[in-house]
Structure formats: C-alpha cells, structure tokens
Amino acid sequence: MLEKYKKEFLSQNVQFILLDEHGAVTESDDEIFKVSSGSLLPSLHPFFESIPSIDDLDENALDFFCVNLKFDNVDLIVDIKVKRKKECVLLSITDFTEHYNSYQSVAQSRNESIIKTELTVLKNLELEERERFKNQFIQNFSHELRNPLTSVMAISDILNDTNLSTEQVKMLDFLKVSAKNLHLLIEDTLSIGMIDAGKMNIQNKRFSLKDLFDLLSFTYGNKIKQKGISFNFIWDDKLPTEVVGDRLRLYQVLENLLNNALKYTAQGSISFEMNLNQKWANKASVRVKVSDTGTGIHENNLSAIFESFNRVETDEKIKGTGLGLTIVKNLLHLMGSEIKVESEKNKGSTFYFDKVFEYQIGGLKSNPLLEKPEAQKTKPKKNSKKYKVLLVEDDESVQLSLFKILLNTKQFHVDLAYDGNLVLQEVVNTNYDCILMDVNLPNIDGDQITRLIRDFPFKNVKNIPIIGITANAYPENIQEYIKAGMNEVLVKPFQKEAFLETLYKVLK
Amino acid sequence: MQKSKKVVVLGHFGVGKTSLIRRFVTNSFSDNYKVTIGVHITKKVVEISNENTISLILWDLEGTDKLDTIRNAYLLGTHGLVFVFDVTRPSTFEHLNNDLDIVRSKVPNTPLIIVGNKSDLVDLAELDVLFKKNSLSVDFVTSAKTGETVDDLFLKMATLLNEDA
C-alpha cells in the first residue's frame, strides 16, 4: 500500500529521461514535460546546451539544484541529476517549483530589507557629511568675521571717548548698532551650527525668572514704544521668582521672539506674558507667550518658518537671516519644551511654549549661586598703579584697537609681539603683570605657549596672568584654553568694557 | 556549426545581473527588483563580424556576497565570467579584489569581465574617484536601465571567447 502511494506521489514530481551516446532522447516518462523520442536535448532548453557533453561524464552524478526552466510557457524550478550509465545517460528531473517559490519570497524580503538598510545608511552618511561641511563652513566663516568686527567695535568705543560733533555721535551710534547686529548675526549662525553639531549644552543653574522678565520688558518696552506700538507685559504673581534653568539660552529664545514681534509689527500692540499653568512638588509649568498684531503668517507656511535660513512671505524691507525661529525651536527642544504658533495672515501671530522649571518652595532670600544679570557683575577696579602688559596678537587691526584702548586708560605700559616664538624670550626678560594672548598665532599657538609658560621653573614667569583672545567660540575650545593655563578667555568680538573688566579682574 | 559558449554572470545580490541580461537579450528593463533563486539560463546569438556568430549561453546566478558558496556544478564547463557590482552600494565592491580571487580560484584561466552597473544613478566623474579610491580596475561601467554599454560588454565577451575557441 505504502509503495503504491509513494510511487503515485513521486511520479507527479520526477521525470526520467534516457539519452543515447549522441545525446538524443530514447525514452522519457513525460511526468513533468513532454519530450519526443529522438529529439536532441539542447533544442529543448539552453540549459542542456551548456552542460558537459556526454563524453565528459563519468559515473558520478552531476547535481544541478534550483534550475529555472520554461516549457510550454510554464515556469518550473527543478533539481536535475545527470548520471552516466553503461549504455546510456540518465536524467532525473525533480520539480520543486512550489518549494523554491516559497524560498524566493523569503529571499526577496531579506534582500530588499538589506539593500534598503544599506542605502539608508549611505544616505545618512551623506547627510552627515553635508552637515559637517556646513558646520565647518559656518565655523570658519564666523571665525574670519570676528577679527575685523573686534576692530570695528573697539575703535567705535575709542571714538566714543573723543570729542565728537553731534552729527559724528549720531553716525557713530549707527556704526555701533550695525556692529552689534553683525555680532548677533555671527552668534546666531554659530548657535545654529552648535545645535546641529550637538555641541550645545544646556546649563541649568538657579536664576531669577522675574529679573529676566523685567529686564526684557524694560528693554523691549522702550524699543516697542519708540516704534509707536503699545506694549503689554503680564507677569503672573503666582509664578516662582527664582527657578532652575539655563538663563542665557532662555534669554536668547525670548530675545528672538520679541525681536521678531518688533520686526513684523508696524502698528497695534505686542504683548509678552509669563503665566503659571500649574505647580506640583517643587516644579512649576510656565506658559510663556509673545503675541503681536503684525503681518501674520499664512497657514500653509507655518511649518516652514522654523527652518534655517527660511524667510516666508517676507517684506524685503524687513531685514533678517531666517535663523531666529530655528534657534528658538532648537533651543527649546534642548530645554525639553516645544515652540507653538498660532497665526493669521494680516492679523498677527502668537508664539508660545510651556516650560517646566524646578524651584525652591518658599523662594530664596539670598543665594550665592543665584546668577546675576551681567550689569551687576564685578565692575573694573581702577587705581593709579601702572601695569606692564604684553599684547601678543598677529592681526594688526585687532592689535591696534586693543593697544589704543589700553593706552587711553593711561594705566598700562604695552609691549607688542606678533609671533608666538618671541613670547618666551620676552617673559624672561621683562616682569609682566599680564599677557594678552591671541590663540591663533604664526608658528606656535597661544595655548601651547601658555602651557610652556606654566611649566617654567621661575615663579614670576610661571604665574603671569594670561588672558586668551580667540575667535574660536565653541565651549570646548574655551575649556581647552583654560585647561592649558589661561586665566580668562575673551571671545572676539568684545566691547571695550568687557575687555577692561576681564583685564582688571586678573591683575594683582 | 555555430559555437556555443557558457558565460556565467555573478556578483552580490541586487546589483542588476538579471537586468543586464534582460537588457542584452530582450532589450527591455523593469524597475521591479525580483530576486533570482538558483540559476536562470538564456541564450543569445551574437554577431562578431560578417558571418561570424557565436551563441552565448548566459547563466544568471543567484546573487551572493559569499562567492565561495557558489555551487561548483553551476560553474562546470564555464567559458567566460562576468562579475557585476553596483556602483551605488559599496558593500558590493569594497571586497572586489578578494571576491575576484575566489572566482578565479573556482574557475581558473577563464576570461573575466568586471562590470560596475547602475551608472545612471551616479555622476561619472564621481565614479572615477570612487574606483581610484578603492583601487578598482573595472572593464565596463553599465546601466541596464538606459542600456549604456550593455551590448558592448557582451560583444567584448563574445570576441574574447571567439579568439579563445
């Protein structure tokens, strides 16, 4: 019985063909396809044309697995065994079409998935490469702008201290505003690069949210009123005044939102609000909102306004780079929040976000960790002593600007050095009170010279205060210079006050 | 009697071996990728010169990145080899020289043509850089999609096999 079923099963899947010594068919059971007796196999399918000739076959069977054949428009996938017998050649052909087709679909999914993954990885690499190039370009570009801008800002400050006519004061004010705008633009571009490169870190410290709100309300209140627009600022008294967060980055976000409102509103009003959503434990959720009655944005463009360098529906008269809202979006994302916008064309816009801050219940009466606004920080101490300063700077315009600032104070003797190699010689020969050291110098960099000075065996040399001056504004650069032994680092461009403040700070 | 020559087309999966053969044999192309299982065999008569023709029996092998696992039976009686890689996927050519060593050891003393396929997807100038960077010596850069140099490649093989015969 079993033999009968076995024979019945096998007969449907296996075909046997006998060939004579010339390769002509002598017998076939035609179980899979029909073959006429006397026909030559190569005429049936090219497969048979390219298998070894009968003379080359030995008694060992040749196995061909998974061969795709087509007979009478029927696709078959078969295993073929070719074996030499005494007086003939035996071909056995087993039809595994169903089995191989199921394997085909598995292989199809597997291969497609591998190829897709490979191409995705390649695409990501390409995007990363482009991003790296863009960030490098931004970094180099902003670096190159910092030196001339330092000179412009410093010389503007120097001019400010001279006797100027009313007309000249007015022109100087324009010059200072332009320089400040250019400075902001460089900082914004750098911020975008830093965020994209994952180099921007949020630094949470305790600060006064109320002071920040008051400072912005005061600054922008004046600017907005000057434009003839009404300004409303609402501080919710239920809010904690002191919270933990990144004051600098929050300030950057709010400044961008308020600047935008100011820029795009010609009449009507602008409002700036901070309200409490809810408090729980030592946390407070704050809704921050900036609304205006400005030009508004069409619904279709709302998603595009947060893309870098993208300015939608812009009046050419309104200047801007299209970076502000990208910075807002990305900084808030880093702070665990999300910017939202509601806007109607020609009616105005509302930008808002919810930010959760930690705070101390009961508030802080006095805390040394509390970050104070810049203006309240250490002021330059001035006395009658004359200090000896070595200014190491290869950029002539920056050198001239700083030299002038120092001389104008009448408190400094200034020696100049262009080349890092001369510094070591100078510090041994002269007792300096401070070295102002540019970081990028010909032959040897400022941070390397600093390391060498700090390794000197003589105390008077090794302990000279060193202020680094650099156009490399990334935090890791600055940390590196501090690690090299610099007491302070000033990032170009800087204003006269900041420069002198830092200098006085390090002087004994 | 017309000469018949067995040409095995091999390489990693998804590089376009089947598409190259289809373009050459039927002058057609499909964007749909269908994985080849086992082996497909087709035939085309190539005219080398006046009244001089050769029949190429093209064995389109299932793609694999493990070339040492190719069944020896498939390679028996091979007269010519075409190794195809995909110019857009480095994984198909980053070990090319090693892959070719394996192929040559399995089928020694046999004409071998190296083909970079899918040239329509890349810039030709970039390709030169790519080949130099990877120290690749490539005989043909083809596009099964546009048909670029596909006929040239098989004609070259036919000519080599005719000379060998």
Contacts between the chains, C-beta under 8 A, distances in Angstrom:
chain1	res1	chain2	res2	distance
A	45	B	41	7.2
A	46	B	41	4.9
A	46	B	42	6.4
A	46	B	43	3.9
A	46	B	57	4.9
A	47	B	41	4.6
A	49	B	4	5.5
A	49	B	43	7.1
A	49	B	55	7.8
A	49	B	57	5.6
A	50	B	4	6.9
A	50	B	6	4.1
A	50	B	41	7.0
A	50	B	57	4.2
A	50	B	59	7.1
A	50	B	77	6.3
A	51	B	76	7.5
A	51	B	77	7.0
A	52	B	76	6.0
A	52	B	77	5.1
A	56	B	77	8.0
A	62	B	73	5.9
A	62	B	76	7.1
A	63	B	73	5.8
A	64	B	39	7.7
A	64	B	71	8.0
A	64	B	73	5.2
A	64	B	74	7.3
A	65	B	38	6.4
A	65	B	71	6.5
A	65	B	73	7.6
A	66	B	37	5.8
A	66	B	38	2.5
A	66	B	39	6.7
A	66	B	62	7.5
A	67	B	38	5.9
A	67	B	39	5.7
A	67	B	41	7.3
A	68	B	37	7.5
A	68	B	38	6.1
A	68	B	39	6.6
A	68	B	40	4.6
A	68	B	41	7.4
A	77	B	37	6.8
A	77	B	38	6.4
A	100	B	37	5.4
A	100	B	38	6.7
A	103	B	37	6.2
A	104	B	35	6.2
A	104	B	37	4.6
A	107	B	35	4.7
A	107	B	37	6.3
A	108	B	34	7.1
A	108	B	35	4.5
A	111	B	13	4.9
A	111	B	14	5.7
A	111	B	33	7.9
A	111	B	35	5.2
A	111	B	63	7.6
A	112	B	33	6.9
A	114	B	13	7.9
A	114	B	14	7.9
A	115	B	13	7.9
A	115	B	14	4.9
A	115	B	33	7.9
A	115	B	89	7.2
A	118	B	89	5.6
A	118	B	91	5.8
A	119	B	88	7.6
A	119	B	89	7.2
A	122	B	88	7.7
A	122	B	89	7.5
A	122	B	90	7.5
